[in-house]
Amino acid sequence: MSLCTLTILPDNKTIQVPKGSVLLKAITDAGINIDSSCGGQGVCGRCRVVVVEGDYKPEPTTHLTDKEVEQGYCLACVTLVEGDMRIRIPPSVQLGKEKILAGVKGEVGYPLTVGHWEINPRTKKLHLKLPPPNLDDSISDLERVSR
């Protein structure tokens, strides 16, 4: 199994991945989160990245225009790494770092003591079960939960 070098911009992170790896998996394994609302099924079209240079094999998709394809855009979830690559993740696709937000005591969640600080996270754990997206209902999980 041969390894390929993948450089991810703007983080300027370089990793080694096996040839034939799915680009989205390589990006997430590198610790970089990007928007892929459908979970990498090729349905939502949100995981678009730009290949600056390198060898890759994208599957055809209706989510990209001919002009975008000419500019190097591809969907990370349906693109295979075939050789060394440099990619750029557009700001609209990047997901921020998650943070625990402290709130007012008793507001949401439960009080938590860290050192001599007491915080009340604005998060609450819920278990939701959603059917997987399909071609008839291809909106994101967040939109389906809201609905």
PyMOL commands that set and color helices and strands:
alter all, ss='L'
color gray80, all
select helices_A, chain A and resi 23-29+66-70+76-78+141-146
alter helices_A, ss='H'
color red, helices_A
select strands_A, chain A and resi 3-9+13-18+48-58+73-75+79-88+112-114+117-119
alter strands_A, ss='S'
color yellow, strands_A
deselect
rebuild
show_as cartoon
